[in-house]
């Protein structure tokens, strides 16, 4: 039955018509952490050897942690950080990272860090903008996109690598969030509640030619392009529980990857476009898991 489920899921991604989803939760799944602490936002470092994620280190502190895949060792990414840091994103070579930092009450700032030159650029929207989220660096290293609240709704905007020249890419009612660039930098995939519930959309990198990719009840959120540009992974509760899905980049043939009673969320691709890391909640414990997609 396991092999049949795997075959059905893969045929769907290839465009072969089928009405089935993969119901097997053992697609070469591997548990990567075992501490059970609350986690979110895992990303695979461009070197493919580390996973960086947000950890609730104490009841009042979120910090960025690094998992070394070869050894299983975990450690703080920024040992000297003394304030909340979360939602990190890397440039293609790993030289730059953008992440959200909390420096004061209700004041979230965007930090753009150059690890080679050991310097930071800051975008600070000022107090009252606690909802700034989900940064992503363009492949050509010219912009950082992120989501920020405005008078008309939560919008996707961008600044340059110096944290300057803010420009809005969306201007709709509702919440627009989780922007991610395509590998070639020409498109941005994101989730939006503009039509009443959260669906996945794609637009040109300058905010034009918006197209809706999903049509499902419930929430389709946190989309991310595969490194080869062929697929998009996302979280959805369309079947009554939060699970990880993948679909072709044009929105066709969505396929469920996970099937657990707890919540599976925050998918991210490994460089081979064949594996995903995600956070799974099981019996009240939160850990990182790796899953291989059917071949």
Secondary structure as UniProt FT lines:
FT   HELIX           2..14
FT   STRAND          30..31
FT   STRAND          39..44
FT   TURN            46..47
FT   STRAND          50..58
FT   TURN            59..60
FT   STRAND          61..68
FT   TURN            69..71
FT   STRAND          74..76
FT   TURN            79..80
FT   STRAND          84..90
FT   TURN            92..93
FT   STRAND          96..104
FT   TURN            105..106
FT   STRAND          107..114
FT   TURN            115..118
FT   STRAND          119..124
FT   TURN            127..128
FT   TURN            130..131
FT   STRAND          133..137
FT   TURN            139..140
FT   STRAND          143..150
FT   TURN            151..152
FT   STRAND          153..160
FT   TURN            161..162
FT   STRAND          167..168
FT   STRAND          175..181
FT   TURN            183..184
FT   STRAND          187..192
FT   TURN            194..195
FT   STRAND          199..204
FT   TURN            205..206
FT   STRAND          211..212
FT   STRAND          220..225
FT   TURN            227..228
FT   STRAND          231..236
FT   TURN            238..239
FT   STRAND          243..248
FT   TURN            249..250
FT   STRAND          255..256
FT   STRAND          264..269
FT   TURN            271..272
FT   STRAND          275..282
FT   TURN            283..284
FT   STRAND          285..292
//
